[in-house]
Amino acid sequence: MSRIGKLPIELPEGVQVTVADTLVTVKGPLGELVQNVDKRISVKEAEGSIIVSRFTDDIQDKTFHGLYRSLIFNMVEGVSKGYTKELELVGVGYRASNQGQVLELVLGYSHNIIMEIPEEIKLETATKRGTPPRITLKSHDKQLIGQVAAKIRSLRKPEPYKGKGVKFVDEVLRRKAGKAVAKT
């Protein structure tokens, strides 16, 4: 049996789960999320927890078992606690600002980059003297916040020599040595 899939998902206070056929809806204080579950997987609510099970031991069913358990767990955690992603802009002249849900980035290109951020994500930008500009994304949807953060990072990935670019705050960059000095 799947080690992840067999673990029950405990429901925190204030979180409601509705299972209708293959649709799982999770409501909580921070929002509402809906996930369509494959028909080979069974989702049941029992005594303040959710139990995900499969009907057969087929390889595809085993993979779906752990997958859907993790997706439902992320939904429950998202509507109860929420998720936060922080990005740093490392480089001379790199700036970030926002007007509501519109993010404007200056990343060393000949033009500014303007991105429209989905309404489900709360966007904050901070610029303090002596530290790189920061972009903070907060949401209840882990998939959406990860996708938007990855899109922002892909606009100027950190380069391996000086580390300039857009990076996650907790990301560790593998740095390369520069060109070796010629021996004389």
CORJO-V423857 format. One line per field, one symbol per residue. ss: DSSP state (2 for helix, 1 for strand, 0 for the rest). phi: phi as a letter, one per 30 degrees, with the letter a starting at -180 (. if undefined). burial: I if it has 9 or more other C-alpha atoms within 8 Angstrom, else O. A space follows every 50 residues. Layout:
# CORJO-V423857
ss: ???
phi: ???
burial: ???
This chain:
# CORJO-V423857
ss: 00000000110000011111001111110011111100001111110011 11110000222222222222222222222200111111110000111110 01111100000011110000011111000000111111100222222222 2222001000000011110000000000000000
phi: .dddddddcdcddiccbbcbhccccccadclbbbbdceddccbbcbhibc ccbbdbcdedddddeddddddddddddddccjbbbbbcccldidbbbbbi ccccccbiddbdccbcceddcccbbbbcdjbdebcccbaccddddddddd dddddaddddccidkcbddcdccdccdddddddc
burial: OOOOIIOIIOIOOOIOIOIOOIIIIIIIOIOIIOOOIOOOIIIOIOOOII IIIIOOOOOOIIOIIIIIIIOIIIIIIIIIOIIIIIIIIIOOOIIIIIOO IIIIIIIOOOOIOOOOIOOOIIIOIIIOOOOIIIIIIIIIIIOOIIOIIO OIIOOIIIOIOOIIIIIIOOOOOOOOOOOOOOOO
